[in-house]
Amino acid sequence: MPSLRTPSFLRLATLLAAVLATALGALPAQAMRIKEVAAVQGVRTNQLTGYGLVIGLDGTGDQTTQMPLTTQSLTNYMQQLGITLPAATASQLQLKNVAAVIVTAQLPAFAQPGQMIDVNVSSIGNSKSLKGGTLITTPLRGVDGEIYALAQGNVAVGGAGAAAGGSKVQINHLSAGRVPQGGQVERSVPTPLQDGDSIKLDLNSFDFQTARRVAEAINRRLGSGLARALDGRTVQVQAPMDANARVGFLADLEEIPLEMSAPAAKVVINARTGSIVLNQSVTLGPCAIAHGNLSITINSTPVISQPGAFSNGQTVVGQKSDISIKQEPGILMQVPASPQLSDVVRALNALGATPQDLLAILQAIKAAGALNAELEVI
């Protein structure tokens, strides 16, 4: 057995390291399927919405004195059932077990009449809770005003709450819930999947390189000249005219593996929460950063002015404010060039700044031209 220090063992270790480096370098940076970066144009969901009532609440419904809409809606519903309430009686109804709600749902692509979909229910009044309620038949309409589904069922609320003696405890949200499989499709939406001799793929994000690679992968796998990139988001593909053949063609097309290049460098900053997200393509150029902290403290002390005896004056209460300003010196730190994301993170951590401070630092680095990434503030 050769020693760990023999020249033959060192040559063998060097050879294995070279082979491993070559193999790792040949691996794609990010491999995925076409279905994960693009979708067939026209195959989409549609938003549905409707107005309805939730009944059967345990005294947690709308306060009708402040929500006359609930009383009017229930009166109209009773009229549809053949029950007419006198105007005086209707105005005096106390419907603590009823809540007015907005019902929303998504109509999936290719949904057919009779299929069931999930619906969301949200209170629009002053109802305290929808827990234990039942949604009565509610038409769900599309943007064209036509009815595409009917919703009804028991509302499931993922929360709990209790109140007594002025104290209140609540877990999660009680004024919104969900009716699983509570909507029944009544009308289908035509899909232009079978129209024409070609289909178009819409990329999830705008990128010319991705569009070109999608077209090249399709031509390489399914036949030369079938696909061509129209722009940075659309790829046109020639497809069979027969419906069954076209479905099979699309099934094979979506499974084609696609070698993706690294995404465009971007830094996303959430100014409200202080969150900062960097992708793998972000790099830093050499720069120098100085960041000092400025703190202002204001202390207010009550001061009572007491008048002298027999002066007929009044006692006056005033405020004495002490303002102090403290500015910590900022040390000029040199940040080296960072060609990888791990180096960028290490360089930013070395600054010792809080996330809120990093918001200003990253914007200043970008303005100085040392941040090689697009800066997006949300």
C-alpha positions, 0 to 999 in steps of 0.5 A: 500500500503506498504511503500518503506522502509518496509521489505516486499517491500525490499524482493520483490525488491530483488526477482525481481532483482534476477529473472531479473539477471537470465533471462538476464544471460540466454539470448544468447550473440549473436544469428544469423542464419547459413546463416550469418556465412557460405556460401555454397561451390561453390556458388560464384560470378565471376569477369569479366573485359573488355576493351572498349571506352566511346564516346559522351563526351563534350570535356573531353576525352583522349588527343590522342597525349598522348594516342595513344591507344584511336586512335588505338582502335577507328580505330579498332572499325571502321574497324569492322563496315566496315570503313577503315581509311587511316593511315595518317588520323588515326594518325591525329585524335583529339578524345576529345570526346572519352575515353579508359576505363576498364569495370569490373563486377561481375557475380552472382551465378546461373546467366543465359543468358539474365539476366542483371548485373551492370558494373563499368567503369574506365578511364585508360587515361587522360580523365578529365570526363566520365560524359554524355558519352556512353559505346559502346559494350564491351565484358566482359571476365572471368579469362579463357578468355571466354566471359560471358557478353556484356556491353553497356549503358550510364555512370552515374557519381556521381560528377560534375566539372567546369573549366575556366580561370585557376580555377577548381572546382570538386565534387566527382570523375569524371573519374569513373562511373557505368552503371546500368543494363548495362551488359547482361549475355551471358554464365552461369557458372556451379555450383556444387550445385547438385553434390554428396550426400552432400554439404559443408558449408564454414565459413566466419572466421576460428573458431573450436568452430563455426564449431562445433556449426554449425554442432550441430545446424543442427543435432539438427534441421534437424536430427542426423548425417547429419552434421559434422565439417571437420575443423575450416572452413568447415562443411559437410552436407548430402543433398537430391539428388533431385534438388527441395528437395535440394533447400528446404533443404538448405533454411531451413538449412540457417534459423537455429538459431545459438547461437554464443560465444564471438569472439576471442579478437582482437585489429585492428590498422590502422597505416596510419590513427591512427584508433583503433578498439577493440572488446568486448572480449578485456581485460587488466591485471594490469600494469603501463604506463608512456608516455612522449611527445618529441617535436623538433622545428627547426627555420631557419632565413635568414642571409645576409653577406654584403662585405665591401666597395671596397673589390670586395666581393659578398653579401652572403645569409645564414641560421641560424638554431635554434634547440630546444628539449623539452621532457615532463615528463611522469607520471607513471600511474597505470592501473587496471585490466579491465575485460570488454570492457567498463573498457578497454576504460575507462582505455585507456582514462584516459591516455589522449593519442592521437590515434597515441600515443595509437598505441605505448602504445598498442603494448608495453602493448601487449609486456608486456603481459598485453593486453589479445588480438591479435594485428593486424596492417593493 
